[in-house]
Amino acid sequence: MESPPQELDEEKLDAAIADLLNEQRQSEDQRVAMLRPEFPQLLPQEDVSAQAALKENRLSSILRQKWAELSGAA
């Protein structure tokens, strides 16, 4: 069963989107204001480990691809 079509109030939709974007900007501005320039922004250790593993996986896949190209397999 389908519900009957409803009128889309574009002004309300635009206002709701604008409100959400303003809230997001304000929360980002507050977070940035709390950061102090004399302290570096540190990442949690697990994020650093995940990034290192990702780079390592990318490097190994690039090296495998290059090896295959040089050996004529690709």
C-alpha positions in Angstrom: 0.0 0.0 0.0 1.3 3.4 -1.0 0.7 6.5 1.0 -0.7 9.5 -0.9 1.9 11.9 -2.3 2.7 14.9 -0.1 3.6 18.4 -1.0 7.3 19.2 -0.4 7.8 22.5 1.4 11.1 23.5 0.0 11.4 26.5 2.2 11.1 24.3 5.4 13.5 21.8 3.9 16.1 24.6 3.1 15.7 26.0 6.5 16.2 22.6 8.2 19.3 22.0 6.1 20.7 25.5 6.9 20.1 24.8 10.6 21.9 21.5 10.5 24.9 23.1 8.7 25.0 26.0 11.1 25.0 23.6 14.1 27.8 21.6 12.5 29.9 24.7 11.9 29.3 26.0 15.4 30.4 22.7 16.9 33.5 22.6 14.7 34.3 26.3 15.7 33.9 25.4 19.4 36.3 22.4 19.0 38.8 24.5 17.2 38.6 27.3 19.8 39.4 24.7 22.5 42.6 23.6 20.8 45.7 25.4 22.1 48.4 26.2 19.5 51.2 25.4 21.9 50.2 21.7 22.1 50.3 19.5 19.0 47.2 17.6 17.9 47.9 13.9 18.6 46.1 11.0 17.1 45.1 7.9 19.2 47.7 5.2 18.9 45.3 2.7 17.2 44.7 5.3 14.4 48.4 5.7 13.8 48.8 1.9 13.7 45.9 1.5 11.2 47.4 4.2 9.0 50.8 2.5 9.0 49.3 -0.8 8.2 47.3 0.8 5.3 50.4 2.4 3.9 52.3 -0.9 4.2 49.5 -2.8 2.4 49.5 -0.2 -0.4 53.2 -0.3 -0.7 53.2 -4.1 -0.9 50.5 -4.1 -3.5 52.3 -1.5 -5.6 55.5 -3.6 -5.4 53.7 -6.8 -6.3 52.1 -5.0 -9.3 55.5 -3.6 -10.4 57.1 -7.0 -10.0 54.4 -8.6 -12.2 54.9 -5.9 -14.8 58.6 -6.4 -14.9 58.3 -10.2 -15.1 55.8 -9.9 -17.9 52.8 -11.3 -16.0 50.7 -8.2 -16.2 
